[in-house]
Amino acid sequence: MELKRLIGCASGREECDLLIKNVKIFNVFTGEISAGEIALAGGKIAGIGYGYRGKSVYDGGGATAIPGLIDSHIHVESSLLSPEAFASLAAAHGTTGIVADPHEIVNVCGIEGAEYIKEAFSRLSVGGVNPIDVYLQLPSCVPATPFETSGAAIDAEETAREIGRELFFGLGEMMNYPAVISGEEETLEKLQAAQEACKPIDGHAPTVSGQLLNAYAASGIATDHESENTAECLEKIACGMFVQLRGGSSASNLKSCASAVNEFNFRRFLICSDDKNARDLMRKGHVDDALRMLVQCGIDPSHAVCMATKNVADCYGLRGKGAIAPAYDGDIVLVKDMLSFAVAAVFKAGVLTVENGKALFDDEQKYFPAAVKNTVRIRSVKADDLKLDIKSGRARAMKVRPYGLISDEEIVSVDCKDGDVILEGTSLLKIAVVERHFASGNIGLGLVKDFGLKGGAIGITVAHDSHNMVILGDNNGDMARIAAALEKAGGGMAIVQNGKEYVFPLDIAGLMSSAPADEVIEKTESLTAIARKMGVKDCYEPFMTPAFLSLAVIPALKLTDRGLFDVTKFEFTTVEVKA
């Protein structure tokens, strides 16, 4: 009987499977750090202290033991890595669990996309243990809005059917917050289905406040990761929500929101990355990177660790997770200290999975089913298809806030010639969103201000959230070449500069690469360097910032394959401003 043996080991009567000695142990319940040893049996923690015996002994070398780190909200696809390659990098930085919303791949491939993500992770093993727990969310917004074309659609009926499956841990972020607040029936049926299945619901409520926030919270949504400042965090916590502090590659609110954390409310904060690219995962880290940043912002290290461990477990009801204490799972990270959070070793269910910065499991054998291959289908795009005639001489342009996702509307003066806007000599670029799932020929056109690119075009088949093809450029010919190059590659990232094409394929659903992490980083860095030389400003990610310009649930102006969209009014608008 496992329980009897665990108790026997905890009491010191029986020999444990593993004894981790020579460590300092952080206690999430008291905030204290004390010297001791950790005894493990059957994958669980039997006891902490001294006087235990172990069949195997691991010398922690004076490191500090903290619970395994849990990312409370992430889209694995945004790393551009296969699940296997992602796991290898994340685990090396102390991640033992992720709450994953496969929203991106499900928008392309439907439920088969989620099944792929779960299966790919589940095949990883070291010592008979899976190195990362994956709590898979059923995407709630496929498509994110009815104003774009996605590769799949999941209605309330399918949500009710799928949410009951063991495959899904909860309902993914409810981005269509206007539909929640207005009581739109289809959306409420999805929320009701999750509640009836007793599964958690993640949120997404940028700038929502007052009675509208009350309405959103009243729906039973538990979390939000879109706060921009202290006041927004505090208001959401006052409504009973958990606030996720985001340390992502495309957007981070750690610095702007850290001051909201205090001695009383720190238990209501979680850490998430949302989107983390391969380069940042390898060189900066994952959740450990957010911990370092929060401590630099003045957050008590003990509070920061709780945000990435016990708080996440409490929010989502993860039994046995988030603490180093008897009966808890043996998910333990040894760090140099609680300032640098440099990871020395990681144990998952009492098995050593990472040591000296290297994952001890094989990530080279990729699971690559037909369902996620060959997903880019477009109607041929010609230069003339990208003409944008502004007869009034005034236009709406998108201007992205530096280091963020919100794109403001700016009215600009433009000149036209031969039925097309003149970009030369301006700070404007043309943006096109090309439908890439059904070859419908839909092309949304708009303008972007102050992005900085000159002398060509860039494009990517990652375009949140329906993942059509997004292209930015200063001339129609190069933009059309991008569309053709991305179709030929089966999806990916591309640049046309001075007549030369540079393409990196994303062969998994047009979102991720099956290549090793090193190659993904090398190729994406090379493309990024070219884009920087073409003038893309440092405050913008050359490819990921454009990828969010079609996300029609983040204010204020966005572009879908069906046209320019005013998120504030939640309706289409025109590029041309009529006199």
Salt bridges, closest charged atoms under 4 A:
GLU14 OE1 - ARG5 NE 4.00
ASP17 OD1 - ARG5 NH2 2.79
ASP17 OD1 - LYS55 NZ 3.95
ASP71 OD2 - HIS286 NE2 2.70
GLU104 OE2 - HIS75 ND1 3.24
GLU104 OE1 - HIS464 ND1 3.03
GLU104 OE1 - HIS467 NE2 2.46
GLU115 OE2 - ARG165 NH2 3.07
GLU119 OE2 - ARG123 NE 2.80
ASP133 OD2 - LYS321 NZ 2.84
ASP133 OD2 - LYS348 NZ 2.95
GLU162 OE1 - ARG165 NH1 2.77
GLU173 OE2 - HIS73 NE2 3.06
GLU173 OE2 - HIS75 NE2 2.79
GLU173 OE1 - HIS204 ND1 2.90
GLU173 OE1 - HIS225 NE2 3.21
ASP224 OD2 - LYS236 NZ 2.71
GLU226 OE2 - HIS204 ND1 3.30
GLU226 OE2 - HIS225 NE2 3.30
GLU226 OE1 - ARG246 NH2 3.18
GLU228 OE1 - ARG401 NH1 3.40
GLU232 OE2 - LYS236 NZ 2.88
GLU263 OE1 - HIS303 NE2 3.61
ASP274 OD1 - HIS73 NE2 3.17
ASP274 OD1 - HIS75 NE2 3.31
ASP274 OD2 - HIS225 NE2 3.60
ASP274 OD2 - ARG246 NH1 2.77
ASP280 OD1 - ARG279 NE 3.93
ASP280 OD1 - LYS284 NZ 3.98
ASP288 OD2 - HIS93 ND1 2.93
ASP288 OD2 - ARG292 NH2 3.33
ASP289 OD2 - LYS276 NZ 3.11
ASP314 OD1 - LYS310 NZ 2.46
ASP329 OD1 - LYS44 NZ 2.64
ASP329 OD2 - LYS321 NZ 2.79
ASP331 OD2 - LYS321 NZ 2.85
ASP331 OD1 - LYS348 NZ 3.39
ASP389 OD2 - LYS391 NZ 2.78
ASP408 OD2 - ARG401 NE 2.99
GLU409 OE1 - ARG396 NE 3.68
GLU410 OE2 - LYS449 NZ 3.34
ASP420 OD1 - LYS430 NZ 2.72
ASP450 OD2 - LYS399 NZ 3.09
ASP450 OD2 - LYS449 NZ 3.09
ASP465 OD2 - HIS103 NE2 3.32
ASP465 OD1 - HIS464 ND1 3.44
GLU501 OE2 - ARG481 NH2 3.01
GLU525 OE2 - ARG283 NH1 2.27
ASP538 OD1 - ARG532 NE 3.98
GLU541 OE2 - ARG279 NH2 3.33
GLU576 OE1 - LYS578 NZ 3.53
